[in-house]
Amino acid sequence: MKKEFAFFEGKIVPIEEAKISIKTNSFHYGTAVFEGIRAYWNQEEEQLYILAGKEHYERLLKNARAMFMEIPYTADQLVEITKELLKKCEVKEDIYIRPIVYFKDLKLTPKLIGYTPEIAIYLYPFGAYLDPEKGISAKVSSWIRNDDNSIPSRYKIAGAYVNSALAKTEALMAGYDEAIMLNANGYVAEGSGENIFLVRNGKVITPGLNEHILEGITRNLVIRILKEDLNIEVIERPVARSELYIADEVFMTGTAAEVTPIVEIDNRPIGDGKVGTITKQVQKLFFDAVRGKVEKYKNFLTPVY
Ligand SMILES: Cc1ncc(COP(=O)(O)O)c(C=O)c1O
C-alpha cells in the first residue's frame, strides 16, 4: 500500500484524520458490527480482486439492521467506495479490508436505539493469518462459544470478540495456534475467527448454522467447491468434541484464515498428522478461485483496476 487513506464520515480522508473520540458510544459497549474482506493481487493480470465484496457488505448491512444501525448505503455502493479506497491507496498487493459500523454518539447508556450509526472502512496489510501450508495445532477451549441468544454469534458484532479473544489467548498461552469452541450444548461450534470442517470416510462434516456460529462466507464458498468441483458429500450436523480426535482431516475456513488445515488437536495428531488430501484439494481450488483463475468463481470477484 503506497498511501494510507480511510473512508470516514462519508469521505475518503488521510488515515490520520480518521479518528473517533474516547466518548464514542460503541467503543464502550462493543455494539459495532464489522466485516473482514480480502482483496487478492494477481501479478500476471496486474489486477486486484476483491473477494465476495457484495456478500460481505450484504452481511454487514443485514447484521447492522438487526442491531438498529441503518446506514444510507447499498452493498453495491459500499463495494464501489471500497474500490475507490483501494485505488486511492494504490494497493498492488494482497490486502485485508475492515469496514465497521458503529454508533458515533458521545453518550453513555448501552442501548441500540436513539443513536446515529456511522460506517468507516480502512485497509490492513495482512499476509497469512495462520499457517495454511504446514497446518496448525488447536485446543478445545474451556470458553464456551457465545450463545446466539446472548450475543448473536450469527452476526459479526465487535463485543462478541471478547469471547474469541479469551479462547484464542488461552490457546496461545497453552502453546497451541488456535482455539476450537464448543457451544453451550457441548457440540463443536467454531474457531475464534473461523468455521470448522471435518473429513470422515471421504465425507465432509461441518456444524450447521444453528450451532451458534457465524454464517461464514468462506464456509459457503468451500461447501460449493466440495460439492460442485470435488463431488464430495457435505453434511451439516452437530459435531461432538470426541469426533474431532478421530477425524481423518480437519480444516478451518475464514476470510483471515482462508483454508487452514488443523493437524493436531489437544495433543492428538489428526489423521497421520499431516495436511490431508481433501484439504489440499480444497485449498488448491480456493487459492486459484480467489486470484481469478477459476472461471466459474469469477463472479465472486470485483476487479479494482
Ligand atoms: C467467529 C468467526 N467465525 C467464522 C468466521 C469466518 O467467516 P468468513 O468466512 O465470512 O470470513 C469468522 C471470520 O470472520 C469469524 O470471526
Ligand as a Chemical Component Dictionary entry (heavy atoms), coordinates in Angstrom:
data_LIG
# 
_chem_comp.id                   LIG 
_chem_comp.type                 NON-POLYMER 
_chem_comp.pdbx_formal_charge   0 
_chem_comp.three_letter_code    LIG 
# 
loop_
_chem_comp_atom.comp_id 
_chem_comp_atom.atom_id 
_chem_comp_atom.alt_atom_id 
_chem_comp_atom.type_symbol 
_chem_comp_atom.charge 
_chem_comp_atom.model_Cartn_x 
_chem_comp_atom.model_Cartn_y 
_chem_comp_atom.model_Cartn_z 
_chem_comp_atom.pdbx_ordinal 
LIG C1 C1 C 0 -16.163 -16.210 14.701 1  
LIG C2 C2 C 0 -15.962 -16.357 13.232 2  
LIG N1 N1 N 0 -16.385 -17.458 12.625 3  
LIG C3 C3 C 0 -16.218 -17.640 11.298 4  
LIG C4 C4 C 0 -15.579 -16.700 10.517 5  
LIG C5 C5 C 0 -15.420 -16.910 9.052  6  
LIG O1 O1 O 0 -16.297 -16.091 8.332  7  
LIG P1 P1 P 0 -15.966 -15.566 6.889  8  
LIG O2 O2 O 0 -15.649 -16.756 6.078  9  
LIG O3 O3 O 0 -17.229 -14.918 6.438  10 
LIG O4 O4 O 0 -14.830 -14.632 6.991  11 
LIG C6 C6 C 0 -15.103 -15.543 11.113 12 
LIG C7 C7 C 0 -14.386 -14.561 10.311 13 
LIG O5 O5 O 0 -14.642 -13.505 10.078 14 
LIG C8 C8 C 0 -15.318 -15.351 12.496 15 
LIG O6 O6 O 0 -14.880 -14.241 13.100 16 
# 
loop_
_chem_comp_bond.comp_id 
_chem_comp_bond.atom_id_1 
_chem_comp_bond.atom_id_2 
_chem_comp_bond.value_order 
_chem_comp_bond.pdbx_ordinal 
LIG C1 C2 SING 1  
LIG C2 N1 SING 2  
LIG C2 C8 DOUB 3  
LIG N1 C3 DOUB 4  
LIG C3 C4 SING 5  
LIG C4 C5 SING 6  
LIG C4 C6 DOUB 7  
LIG C5 O1 SING 8  
LIG O1 P1 SING 9  
LIG P1 O2 DOUB 10 
LIG P1 O3 SING 11 
LIG P1 O4 SING 12 
LIG C6 C7 SING 13 
LIG C6 C8 SING 14 
LIG C7 O5 DOUB 15 
LIG C8 O6 SING 16 
# 
